[in-house]
Amino acid sequence: MMAEMTRVLLGVRGMNTPEAAAKVQATLLELAGVERASASADGQATVEYDASELTVMDIIRALRGIGFLAGME
């Protein structure tokens, strides 16, 4: 059975270049439970994830780990 996916929009401070957005997107996609992620230099990231494997706080913590502050939009 396919798990229910949860979608969240995050504001990511400091993600204002294509390189930063690529780094954020790659980090998100490496997280277990993340199905899809997109990040753009306008400071927004969208993440679709399996809520039985991951919480929003886990995602925010992962971004903090690479130097970005994130919060729900």
ChimeraX commands (.cxc) that place a marker at each C-alpha (Angstrom):
marker #1 position 0.00,0.00,0.00 radius 0.5
marker #1 position 1.27,3.43,-0.95 radius 0.5
marker #1 position 1.79,5.79,1.99 radius 0.5
marker #1 position -0.12,9.03,2.22 radius 0.5
marker #1 position 2.09,11.91,1.13 radius 0.5
marker #1 position 2.14,15.21,2.98 radius 0.5
marker #1 position 3.09,18.42,1.19 radius 0.5
marker #1 position 4.65,21.39,2.92 radius 0.5
marker #1 position 5.86,24.78,1.72 radius 0.5
marker #1 position 8.90,26.10,3.57 radius 0.5
marker #1 position 10.49,29.50,3.60 radius 0.5
marker #1 position 14.26,29.08,3.59 radius 0.5
marker #1 position 16.35,32.06,4.67 radius 0.5
marker #1 position 19.65,32.52,2.84 radius 0.5
marker #1 position 18.60,30.44,-0.15 radius 0.5
marker #1 position 18.97,33.26,-2.65 radius 0.5
marker #1 position 21.20,31.81,-5.36 radius 0.5
marker #1 position 20.69,28.89,-7.77 radius 0.5
marker #1 position 23.61,27.11,-6.07 radius 0.5
marker #1 position 22.01,27.44,-2.63 radius 0.5
marker #1 position 18.68,26.21,-4.00 radius 0.5
marker #1 position 20.39,23.20,-5.60 radius 0.5
marker #1 position 22.13,22.38,-2.30 radius 0.5
marker #1 position 18.83,22.62,-0.39 radius 0.5
marker #1 position 17.00,20.49,-2.96 radius 0.5
marker #1 position 19.72,17.81,-2.95 radius 0.5
marker #1 position 19.69,17.69,0.86 radius 0.5
marker #1 position 15.90,17.34,0.94 radius 0.5
marker #1 position 15.92,14.55,-1.64 radius 0.5
marker #1 position 18.48,12.60,0.44 radius 0.5
marker #1 position 16.11,12.41,3.41 radius 0.5
marker #1 position 14.39,9.06,3.89 radius 0.5
marker #1 position 10.70,9.54,3.31 radius 0.5
marker #1 position 10.97,12.49,0.92 radius 0.5
marker #1 position 9.23,11.68,-2.34 radius 0.5
marker #1 position 9.69,15.01,-4.13 radius 0.5
marker #1 position 11.36,18.29,-3.33 radius 0.5
marker #1 position 11.89,21.51,-5.20 radius 0.5
marker #1 position 13.71,24.60,-4.08 radius 0.5
marker #1 position 14.17,27.96,-5.78 radius 0.5
marker #1 position 16.34,31.02,-5.29 radius 0.5
marker #1 position 13.27,33.01,-4.19 radius 0.5
marker #1 position 13.62,31.31,-0.81 radius 0.5
marker #1 position 10.85,28.75,-1.09 radius 0.5
marker #1 position 11.03,24.99,-0.96 radius 0.5
marker #1 position 8.19,22.54,-1.49 radius 0.5
marker #1 position 8.54,19.06,-0.02 radius 0.5
marker #1 position 6.32,16.02,-0.47 radius 0.5
marker #1 position 7.07,13.43,2.17 radius 0.5
marker #1 position 5.75,10.39,3.99 radius 0.5
marker #1 position 4.58,11.67,7.39 radius 0.5
marker #1 position 4.97,8.20,8.87 radius 0.5
marker #1 position 8.73,8.43,8.26 radius 0.5
marker #1 position 9.49,12.11,8.72 radius 0.5
marker #1 position 8.18,15.26,10.43 radius 0.5
marker #1 position 8.41,18.88,9.35 radius 0.5
marker #1 position 10.85,19.40,12.23 radius 0.5
marker #1 position 13.10,16.67,10.80 radius 0.5
marker #1 position 13.14,18.52,7.48 radius 0.5
marker #1 position 13.84,21.88,9.14 radius 0.5
marker #1 position 16.63,20.31,11.21 radius 0.5
marker #1 position 18.24,18.83,8.08 radius 0.5
marker #1 position 18.29,22.30,6.48 radius 0.5
marker #1 position 19.69,23.84,9.65 radius 0.5
marker #1 position 22.43,21.20,9.45 radius 0.5
marker #1 position 23.62,22.68,6.14 radius 0.5
marker #1 position 23.36,26.28,7.34 radius 0.5
marker #1 position 19.85,27.41,6.36 radius 0.5
marker #1 position 17.02,28.57,8.60 radius 0.5
marker #1 position 13.66,27.27,7.46 radius 0.5
marker #1 position 10.09,27.60,8.64 radius 0.5
marker #1 position 6.60,26.87,7.44 radius 0.5
marker #1 position 5.11,29.48,5.13 radius 0.5
marker link #1:1,2 radius 0.2
marker link #1:2,3 radius 0.2
marker link #1:3,4 radius 0.2
marker link #1:4,5 radius 0.2
marker link #1:5,6 radius 0.2
marker link #1:6,7 radius 0.2
marker link #1:7,8 radius 0.2
marker link #1:8,9 radius 0.2
marker link #1:9,10 radius 0.2
marker link #1:10,11 radius 0.2
marker link #1:11,12 radius 0.2
marker link #1:12,13 radius 0.2
marker link #1:13,14 radius 0.2
marker link #1:14,15 radius 0.2
marker link #1:15,16 radius 0.2
marker link #1:16,17 radius 0.2
marker link #1:17,18 radius 0.2
marker link #1:18,19 radius 0.2
marker link #1:19,20 radius 0.2
marker link #1:20,21 radius 0.2
marker link #1:21,22 radius 0.2
marker link #1:22,23 radius 0.2
marker link #1:23,24 radius 0.2
marker link #1:24,25 radius 0.2
marker link #1:25,26 radius 0.2
marker link #1:26,27 radius 0.2
marker link #1:27,28 radius 0.2
marker link #1:28,29 radius 0.2
marker link #1:29,30 radius 0.2
marker link #1:30,31 radius 0.2
marker link #1:31,32 radius 0.2
marker link #1:32,33 radius 0.2
marker link #1:33,34 radius 0.2
marker link #1:34,35 radius 0.2
marker link #1:35,36 radius 0.2
marker link #1:36,37 radius 0.2
marker link #1:37,38 radius 0.2
marker link #1:38,39 radius 0.2
marker link #1:39,40 radius 0.2
marker link #1:40,41 radius 0.2
marker link #1:41,42 radius 0.2
marker link #1:42,43 radius 0.2
marker link #1:43,44 radius 0.2
marker link #1:44,45 radius 0.2
marker link #1:45,46 radius 0.2
marker link #1:46,47 radius 0.2
marker link #1:47,48 radius 0.2
marker link #1:48,49 radius 0.2
marker link #1:49,50 radius 0.2
marker link #1:50,51 radius 0.2
marker link #1:51,52 radius 0.2
marker link #1:52,53 radius 0.2
marker link #1:53,54 radius 0.2
marker link #1:54,55 radius 0.2
marker link #1:55,56 radius 0.2
marker link #1:56,57 radius 0.2
marker link #1:57,58 radius 0.2
marker link #1:58,59 radius 0.2
marker link #1:59,60 radius 0.2
marker link #1:60,61 radius 0.2
marker link #1:61,62 radius 0.2
marker link #1:62,63 radius 0.2
marker link #1:63,64 radius 0.2
marker link #1:64,65 radius 0.2
marker link #1:65,66 radius 0.2
marker link #1:66,67 radius 0.2
marker link #1:67,68 radius 0.2
marker link #1:68,69 radius 0.2
marker link #1:69,70 radius 0.2
marker link #1:70,71 radius 0.2
marker link #1:71,72 radius 0.2
marker link #1:72,73 radius 0.2
view
